[in-house]
């Protein structure tokens, strides 16, 4: 199996899980031990492993990313433009996802929630009460109040209000860069070491993803048969439509308006990076290719690319933010809940912020999704159903992430007065 790529391992696991779950059902087993119980055990261990790394991975990633931004020599106007564009494109991506999931409503079929088809009926009433109690201006105010933790250690240890933990991580990283090298250097080195270790642990856990996915999918199929395929298929197609809308409509429009460049020239210049991102599902792993494409094919200076692109590989996750928002909304719909403005706003903010802390490795966004589910009151175990189509969607959203990095680098370069190789001669002259 080591010679088979991870995405093929996961796809094989899904097929085997579908066969095993349909053959065993919920009753077959050996003595008092049912196969369904074994599937649930495997899936539970995998979900718990993902939950285990949420706090240290998100916290260390944000601290390192923000500290790195603050210590950059060329922060000034270049940094402000870059971060501003990353926030704008990320917000637009989340809003596109929110619009699609509210319009298509993949969590409902013929007006009825699909939770039972997805085997999410356990505790559904409690989840509904939890979510339906969220709404109104008062809840929105409380959300901002909760962002400032009274006890950050208690917040971290309970896996509770992790939005507060992110707020503290942003502050902590920002002020590390403000205390002088004598104190900043050891702190930065420590949290960077923690982040690197957490990346290795994440990669280690993801090696067992095929086994975990097998347990999760087999458990659902054993309980519901193949009833879950249709709603999950509708959800996957909705995500694909949203990603394509952002990549082929929103981003090209921004490139044309802000950089005055034909967006198709950017696609051609970035095609090796986009294909690498699609095949590896890793924006970090694609970074060397992205740098090469933007410097050689697009003609962007190393001064711009070496600052904008590595920063983007850390904090700019358009496709990931879009997917996180849609996944949480889909699961809420599956429980039969119509979310109010305050809760949807919380999901938008959470998706935008947590996408900053997502490691650029395959399926790492599942960690952030688990954090958002906790924040809005949906059982983390519910995300197990998302693994059925996650690998294909991960490849697509990683490509969108990398496209966002390249587009931002091009826009920043043009704003800084660079002609680049992508602008038409007349436009380059006017610039």
N, C-alpha and C positions, 0 to 999 in steps of 0.2 A: 504493500500500500504506500510505502514511502516514495515510490517512483511515480505515483499518481498525484496530480495536482489537487490541492485541497477542494476546489470547487467541484471537481469530478467525484471526489470522495463523498462530499455532501450530497450530490445528486444521486449517487449510488445508494447512499444511506436512506434517502427519501423513498426511492423505489422499493428497497428491501423492507422499509418500515410499513409502507402501504400494503405490501403482500403479507407481512407478518401480522399486522394489526387486523386485517380483514379475515385472516385464517383463524386467529386465536379468539377474537371477540373479547368479552370481559370475563368469561367463565372458565375457559380452557386453562389448564395448568397441571402441576404435579402436586398431588395431595392438596394441602391448604394454600400452596403458593401458586398464584395465578400469573400467567404471562403478563397480563395487564398491569399487575402490581409491580412486576419487574420493569416494565416500560416506564411506569410512573416514577419509580425509584431512580432510574438512570436520568430521566428528564429533570427531576427535582435536584439531583446533585449538580447537574450542568448549570441550571438556573442559579443555584446557590453560589456556585463558583463565579458566575458573572456578577452577582450582587456583592460578593466578597471584595472585588477589586474596584467597585464604584468610587468610594471615597478617596483612597490613595491615588488612583489613576487620574481622576478629574482634578483633584486639588494640585497635585504635582505638575500636571500638564499646564494648568492655567498659570500657576506661579512662575514656571519656567518661561512660558510664552510671554507673559506680561513683563517680566523682568528683562527678557531679551529685547523687547520693544523699547523699554525705558532706557536701556543702556546703549542702544544703537547710536552711533556717532552722528548719523544723518537723520535723526528723528524729525525735528523741525517740520517744515512744510511738506517734505516728501512723506514723512511718517503720517502726518495728519491727513493728507490726501489718500494715502493707501488704506489706512484704517477706516476712514470715512466711507470709501468706496466698498470695502469689504462688508461694512455694516449695512450699507444700502442694498447691495446685491443679496446679502443674506436675508434681509427683511423682505425684499421682493420675492425671493424664493419661497419663504415660509407663507407669505400671503397667497402666492399662486397655489401652493399645496392646500391651504385652508379653503380657498375658493373651490377647488376641484372636489375635495372630500365633502364639502357642504352641499355641492350641487349634485354629485353622483350618489352620495349617501351609500357607500358600499357595505356599511354595517347593517343595512336593512334590506330585506328581500320581500317584495309585495307588501310593504308597510310594516312587516314584523321584524324584530331584531334577530340577527343570525347567531346569537350567543349559544343557543342550544345546539345548532349544527356544528359549532366550534368547540363544543363541550366546555363552555364557559358558564354554565348555569349555576355552578356551585357558588353560593354566597352572592348571587346576582342582586338580590333584594338589598343587601347591605351596601353593595357598590352603588346601586341606584340612589339610595338615601344619601350616601356620601356625596355623590356628584350633584344631585338635585339641590342639595343644601348650599352649593356654591353658586353664587350669582348676585347680581346687584352691585351698586356702587360701594356699599359697605364691605363686601367681600374683596373688592378690588383694593380698597384702602388697607384692609388687613393683610393682603398679599405683600404690599410694600412694607408694612410694619414687620412682617415675618422675615423680610430680607435682611434685617439687621439682627443678628443672633445675640441673645443674652449670654449664652455659654457655648462658644464655638466647639469645645471638646464634646459636650453633650450632644450637640447637633451632629457632629461627625460620627460619634459612637453609636447613635441610634438609627443611622440611615434615614433620618426623619426629613426635616425641611432642608433639603440639600441646596435649594436656591440660596439660602442664607450662607451655606458653606462656600458657594461660588462667589458670593458678594465679598466674603472675607478673603478668599483666595485672590480676587482681583486687587483688593486693597493691599494685601500682603506683598504680592508681586510688584505692585507699583512702587511701594515705599522701600522695597529692597534696593531698587535702583536709585533711591534718593539718600541713602545713608553713607555713601562714600565707599570706595573700593575695599578698605580695610575690613569693613563689616559685611559688605555686599558679596564679596568674592566667596567666602566660605558658605554663606547661606545659599547663593546661587548654585555652587558646586554640589551642596548637599541635596537640594531639591531636584537638580538635574540628574544626580545619581539615583534618587528615588524614582524619578520618571523613567529613566532607562531600565531600572529593575522592573518597574510595573509593566513596561512595554514587553519585556521578556516573559513575565508571568502571563500577560494577556496572550502573547503568541503561544505559550505553552498550553493554556486553556483552550485556545482555538484549535490546537492539534486534535483535541478530543471532541471538537464540534460535530464530526460525523456520528460519533457514538451518542452524544447528547441529542442531536437532531433526530437520530433513529428513535430514541426513547420518547421524545416529545411527539413526533408524528405518529408513531405506532400507537401511542396511548390515545390520541385523538381519533385515529381510524378505528381502533378497537371499540371505542364508545359510540361513534357516529357513523361508521362506514365511510363512504366517500361523499357524504353530504357536505363536508367542509370544503371540498375542492372548488365548488362554484363561487361561494362568497369570497374565498381567498383569491380566486382567479380574477374576479371583478375588482377587488382591491388592488391587485398587482397591476392590472391594466390601467386603473385610474392613476396609480403612481407613475407608470410609464408615460401616460399622457401629460401629466403635470411636469415631469422632468423634461420631456421634449418641448413643451411650451416654454419653459424657462430657458432651455438651451437654444432653441431655434427662433424664439420670438423676443423674449425679454432681453437676454444678453446681446443679441445682434443689434437691437434697438439702442441699447446703451453705448455699444461700440460705435455705432454710426453717429449718434448725437454728441457724444463726449470726445471721441477721437477722430471723427470725420474720416473713418476708414471703412471700406467695404468689408462687412463681417466675414464674407466667404473667403477673403484672402487670409483672415486670421485662422479659419478652420483648416485651410490647406497648410498653412505654416505649422499648425499645432497637431496635424494628423498623426505623426509618430507618437507624440505624447498621449493623445486621446486613446489611441489603440493600446498603448502600454497600460494606461490607467484602466481601460476596460478589461484587459486580460489579467492584470494583477490584482485589481480591486484595492490598490494601495496608493494613496496620493503621495505618501512619503517616499515609497519605492520608485515612484515615477518622477520625482523631483529632478534628478540629473538629466533625464530626457527632456523635461519641460524647460530647464535652463538652456539646454543645447538648442532646442527649437526656437525659443524666443530670441536668443542672441544671434544665431546663424540664419534662421529662416525669416524672422520678423525684423531683425536689425536693431533690436533694443540693446542699449549699452549695458555693460556688466554692472555699472554703478546702480542702475535701476533694477535689473533682474536679480542681482545678488541680494538685494534688500527685500523687494516685493514678493518674489516667488517663495523663498524659504519661510517668510512670515505667513504667506498664504497657505502653505502646506500645513501650518500649525493652526491658524485661526479662521481661515476662509473655507467653509464647508457648505456651499450653497445646496448641493444635492442632499447632503446629510441632514441639514436643517429642515429642508422640505419634507424629507421622508419621516423624520422624527415626529413632526407635527401631524402628518397624515396618519401615521401608525397609531398614535395615541387617540386621535379623533375616531379612527375606525374601531378601535377596541371599545371606546365609550359608546359608540353607536351600537355595537354588537351586544352590549349590556342593556340596550333599550333606552339610553339616556340622551335627551336633547340638552346639550350644554349651553349655558348662558354666556353672555358677553364676557363676564369677568373670568370665567374658567377658560374660555377660548383665548382670551388675552394672556392669561397665565401660561397656557400651552405655547403661544407664539413667542413670548419672552423666554420661556424655558428652552424651547427648541433653538432659538437664536444664540442664547448664552452657552448652552451645553455643547452645541456644535463646535464652539471654540476649543473646548477641552477634549474633543474626541481624538484619540490616537489615529494616525493615518495608516492603519492596518486593516485587513479584511474583517468585516462584521463588528468592528469596535463600536459602531453606533448603537448596537444593542445595549451596551452599558449605559449610554446616555438615555435611551428610551426607558430603561428600567428606572432611572432616576426621575424622569418626568412622570411616569406612572405612579411612583411613590408620592410625588408632590401633589398630584390631583386626586389621589385616593383610589386608584385602580390596582388590583393585585398584580405584582410583577410577574407572577406565573402565567398571566394571560398572554404575555408576549411570546410564549412558546410556539403559538400557531404561526407567527410571522416567519419562522425559519423555513417554512415550506418553499417560499419563493425568494427568500432573502438573498441568496447568492447571486442570482441574476440581477435583482434590483440593486445589490451592492455594487456590481460592476458598472451599472448604468449611472448610479449616483456618484461614484468615484470619478467617472468621466466628466460629469457636470462640475464636480469640485475643481478638477484640473482646468477645465475650460474657464471657470470663474477666475482662477489664478492668472491665467494667460491674458484674459480680457482686461483684468485690472492692471496688469503690468503694462499693457499696450496703452491704456487710457492715461495712466500716470506718466509714461514716457512722453506721450503727446502733450500733456499738460505742462511738462517740464521743458517743452520746446524741441524735443527730438523729432527728426523727420521719420525715422524707421524705414524699412523696406516695403511696408504695406500701404503707405499712403500714396495716392496718385501724385504724379509730379507736380501738378498745379497746387494741390492741397499742401504738399510738402513745402512748396515755395512760400505759400501764404503763411504756413506755420512758422 
